């Protein structure tokens, strides 16, 4: 398997984890917070998808699905349009209320489709291109994509953990 195959597989695993985390859950379970400082499943999956949408659309030179495909309006969250969840306070987390798993998976599936399309359009050599010089060392495209997968899987694992607690209540 080449590098693109590995990246496509990694993003596919994120998609599977997102779908698994919400399977059979209603709004009450999606929005449940274990305590006032905890993240809900809805927030975790919204955030991981926002980060993937933001980061991949930036390197792909395309508009984010969040705005271009109307997800910002469909979610109707009381947050700025460019908010991805970084630095959210407990109150910000509480404001991310989602009424259906279908909305979360629909947004994620749209972002996933664009991510895979982008990966299928680039070459191995593109992975070595520097995409962010504000870090030391500068971040290459390959490192950025692996970073997104790692962050997404961490949050998907947190959502699975919360799911286990919610289903045992």
Secondary structure as GFF3:
##gff-version 3
##sequence-region A 1 169
A	DSSP	alpha_helix	3	22	.	.	.	ID=ss1
A	DSSP	alpha_helix	27	31	.	.	.	ID=ss2
A	DSSP	alpha_helix	41	60	.	.	.	ID=ss3
A	DSSP	alpha_helix	65	68	.	.	.	ID=ss4
A	DSSP	alpha_helix	71	75	.	.	.	ID=ss5
A	DSSP	alpha_helix	90	95	.	.	.	ID=ss6
A	DSSP	alpha_helix	101	121	.	.	.	ID=ss7
A	DSSP	three_ten_helix	124	128	.	.	.	ID=ss8
A	DSSP	beta_strand	130	132	.	.	.	ID=ss9
A	DSSP	beta_strand	139	140	.	.	.	ID=ss10
A	DSSP	alpha_helix	141	168	.	.	.	ID=ss11
###
